[in-house]
Amino acid sequence: MEPLTHNMCNLFAQLGLPSDSEAIKQFISTHGRLNSNTLISEAPFWTPTQATFLREEILMDADWVSVIDELNTALHRG
């Protein structure tokens, strides 16, 4: 069985956020430029549930890791 691959739209939907391309661009524009020392799961704009999801998926090296890493890069770049 092949592992699932998720995209940014899937991740935003999973997080309960608007998941269309424009909404994702706006989110990154609004919340981007995280300090390099800030872990994505510790960013101040997540709800506790969203932060827990991100942290657990990273720790479990789950199917979501590659797209979470993509979002992490985008948020640190701004």
Summary of the structure (lengths in Angstrom):
residues: 78
radius of gyration: 12.0
end to end distance: 36.0
largest distance: 38.3
contacts: 187
relative contact order: 0.21
helix: 59%
strand: 0%
